[in-house]
Amino acid sequence: MLSRTSASLYWMGRYVERAENLARILEVGYRMSQMPVAKNEGIRNEWASSAVAAACETGLLDKHGEANLNTAISYIALDEDNPSSIHSCLKIARTNARAVRTALTSEMWECLNDTWMEFNGQWLKSLNKHNVLAFLDWVKTRTTLFRGAMSGTMLRDEAFAFINVGGFLERTDNTARILDVKFHVLLPQDQRIGGSIDYYQWATVLRSVSALGSYHWVYRDAIQPWKVAELLILKKEMPRSLVYTLSQVDRLLGDISQTHGQRYDCQRLAGKMFSELDYAKIEDIYQTGLHEYLDAFLARNNALGAEISENFHFYL
Amino acid sequence: MTGLMDFFDELIQPDGSARAGKKQLADWMVTASRDMLKVRQTEAEALFRRIGITFAVYGEGGDPERLIPFDIIPRILLAKEWAFLTRGLEQRVRALNMFLHDVYHDRDIIRAGHVPEHLALRNKAFLPEMQGVSVPGGVYTHIAGIDLVRTGEQDFYVLEDNTRTPSGVSYMLQNREVMMRLFPDLFSHHQVAPVERYPDELLASLQSVAPPSCEDDPTVVVLSPGLYNSAYYEHTFLADKMGVELVEGQDLFVKDNAVYMRTTHGPQRVDVIYRRIDDDFLDPLAFRSDSTLGVPGIMNVYRSGGVTLANAVGGGIADDKAIYMYVPDMIRFYFGEEPILKNVPTYWCARDDDYKYVQDHLDELVVKEVAGSGGYGMLVGPASTREERDAYKERIKANPGEFIAQPTLALSTTPTFVDNGYAPRHVDLRPFVLTGADKIRLVPGGLTRVAMRAGSLVVNSSQGGGTKDTWVLEDEDAPC
């Protein structure tokens, strides 16, 4: 496969995933802003924390001065100048798809093309604070449809592997980031972990990674922060946990290596990161400090992305 | 004026009845309700958008990805008409290939005095880099698009030969796909010759011209300038249908007198490149040094036979509008045959008599720039104003050699679905002729372009022209 093609597939996978994650982040922001607890003292503005989770707090504040429902919709959903807005993600995903149409099935291409046309033709003009939930649902439906089209029509070849490596790597990044931001917000430094918590706040954290239902199934217990962390970091059954997403990156890079008959450094790194998570205990992670742990993890995840680009010659 | 000319309608005779072999379509058109056709027209448009069959126009404002208008009423050619065209097209394309080989080698036709030397050798499209270069199978115009117009039952003319990178074949194929989805019943009642094997024929043709250095199955790629090119959709479409890689210049590199593509598991040798970028941009070391679309060093590999480029470099000389005048002479010179397809009588302003005639009859003529294409910069005399003609006269006067003129042809019409029902609109036809080292391949049909504006004779998509599905009927004796 052409290196340029693999790069486009990888980024297409990342941006589709990112669009979906942004929709979840905004949905959670919306929910939290509707709750009385959000106005409690000691808890920062929920929209600002959404912007942090979406990795665009600085950009939003520079442009709009403050984070609220309107500016979050405007900046995180609609703004083309924000390279990580839903608008930009859908556009970049579609542009990458267009550049490698021959590597996609027509179902996948038409899904992304339709999504872009619907966004550009309708949502871009009509989105406001009254229909924002319908919009976020629509984004999630479209990305789900894309994954379904991919799962149902695509050859399990190198192209499939690159799209999914991108998707899972993005998901890893997103889960780690949300955990870090939320723990930071919900458990200020002076508060011991395991102290008093707000059930609704933690429920929304779980919701932001579609894990509220899963939590109850796995723990059959009230929501507790260390269990939330355990679920999202170490539970292999959980499709957005770090250990699961990395196991997939590791497996897919293994598939590519096998096709090429050669081992790559990125596969070694992914395998190492996965094994460490596989054998880790949540107590040890707390010992390190969750924030320090996630911070180091995000840096390694970035390094993994760079290694992949390097190994497969994404930058020509 | 155009209104006073008699136009040949390809479907309906002057008495209102259908022409032989076409009654069934005409009857269907009478029974089809206008509302149903409107719905189908909308569906067709949605399909084109959805599949992403667009024509990209950047830098003019508006939507950069535009649809070419599609008309849902097919245009029919009878089997015997197609057989005649096939013979004529094969003859013409063979002659163009002979000419290109000749002009870059012994120049017999020039020495024999049939083509003026200065016209060939001082032409901008003539590339000295290609002198004495042998191309596999002697093929230069691997893919040729020959633009034909019709003025009567038996009267077909060649309007232009496109021997560089003619586009439009994806529309020929997708128009058929869309028509089959929209009107399956029509196809069950007509014996329409299929066109879908075109990509297979193209691949076979390209494989047949693999360089001698290629020992295994040749690796074929399509080289595109990228997604901002107006024909990008077509590049992806053809690569996909042939099952070959779509590459850009940055994906290729030259090493040890061979061309390789950069893949995720190392360099892979490339044998045949169907390139959809112009000569000028192919190799920054040989031609335009500012080109970022090309592959540095590819010309050296090409000239020494390490890779095949299709179409051949330097082939533009054969679609020059002044050289066009000499194609019938080429056919007589190389084959001793009379041309089967006629040329449109052409006046070349470099000749004194022609110049005078053109200046005096501008209101009757179509004037084109020798180096122009896409319908840009042309003057349609009968549809022009006095001011436009006067301005054009000055342009010709300044550079007579740059202009040719042709009588305004009474282009045939065919019924087209417009806002208030059916109306005749002018059409042309671009069949695609594939030349391999082994043989010439043609799929029955081509791209029918239609001038959507009433009375307009300009069918170019850049000038608001649309397209139609073109049907070659296999069996004329079918009941109708």
Chai-1 contact restraints between the chains, C-beta under 6 A:
chainA,res_idxA,chainB,res_idxB,connection_type,confidence,min_distance_angstrom,max_distance_angstrom,comment,restraint_id
A,M1,B,T263,contact,1.0,0.0,6.0,A-B,restraint_1
A,M1,B,T264,contact,1.0,0.0,6.0,A-B,restraint_2
A,L2,B,E245,contact,1.0,0.0,6.0,A-B,restraint_3
A,L2,B,D251,contact,1.0,0.0,6.0,A-B,restraint_4
A,L2,B,T263,contact,1.0,0.0,6.0,A-B,restraint_5
A,S3,B,R262,contact,1.0,0.0,6.0,A-B,restraint_6
A,S3,B,T264,contact,1.0,0.0,6.0,A-B,restraint_7
A,R4,B,D251,contact,1.0,0.0,6.0,A-B,restraint_8
A,S6,B,T264,contact,1.0,0.0,6.0,A-B,restraint_9
A,R98,B,L227,contact,1.0,0.0,6.0,A-B,restraint_10
A,A99,B,L227,contact,1.0,0.0,6.0,A-B,restraint_11
A,R101,B,T236,contact,1.0,0.0,6.0,A-B,restraint_12
A,T102,B,T236,contact,1.0,0.0,6.0,A-B,restraint_13
A,T102,B,A239,contact,1.0,0.0,6.0,A-B,restraint_14
A,T102,B,D240,contact,1.0,0.0,6.0,A-B,restraint_15
A,T102,B,L246,contact,1.0,0.0,6.0,A-B,restraint_16
A,E110,B,R50,contact,1.0,0.0,6.0,A-B,restraint_17
A,N113,B,G52,contact,1.0,0.0,6.0,A-B,restraint_18
A,H260,B,H265,contact,1.0,0.0,6.0,A-B,restraint_19
A,F312,B,T264,contact,1.0,0.0,6.0,A-B,restraint_20
A,L316,B,Q250,contact,1.0,0.0,6.0,A-B,restraint_21
